[in-house]
């Protein structure tokens, strides 16, 4: 569950994760490659320290250093089809109530990203959202971003208005200069 909480992986993406998808050498702490995503796009998720430590421990302890196919494998090495029992047990032990779903871990991940001021396009890329509108559901969690966007828009409007004013003023000067030279010009 910790890996899901800190990567935003969907349940199916987590269960389909293979050791070949874990790259401990790329970036600061490594990358998780999601090959089997909901929309069939490959995406990369940087690991944080906790995810890296958990996965490295699992690699040594659970697999005995062997290259098992699935990260979250059953004892026989086959991939798991469900984690419901483990998840439900953890929720019960944590006394979180019956309303918690596995997908809530994904929502928590994206909510934390938005609240930490990660821009929404980056969030969409990490989450595997093809349509930014899906990610925009979380925009309300970053009111500072909304205000900053409004401030940028207002500043841009002010600049455009000033540019129009300067352009209009220059246009008038050119017209006046043109008219003054036209009057003094002898056409003969």
Helices and strands as residue ranges (DSSP letters): H 2-7, H 11-15, G 19-21, E 22-23, E 31-34, E 43-46, H 49-61, H 84-93, H 103-115, H 120-127, H 132-136, G 139-141, H 143-183
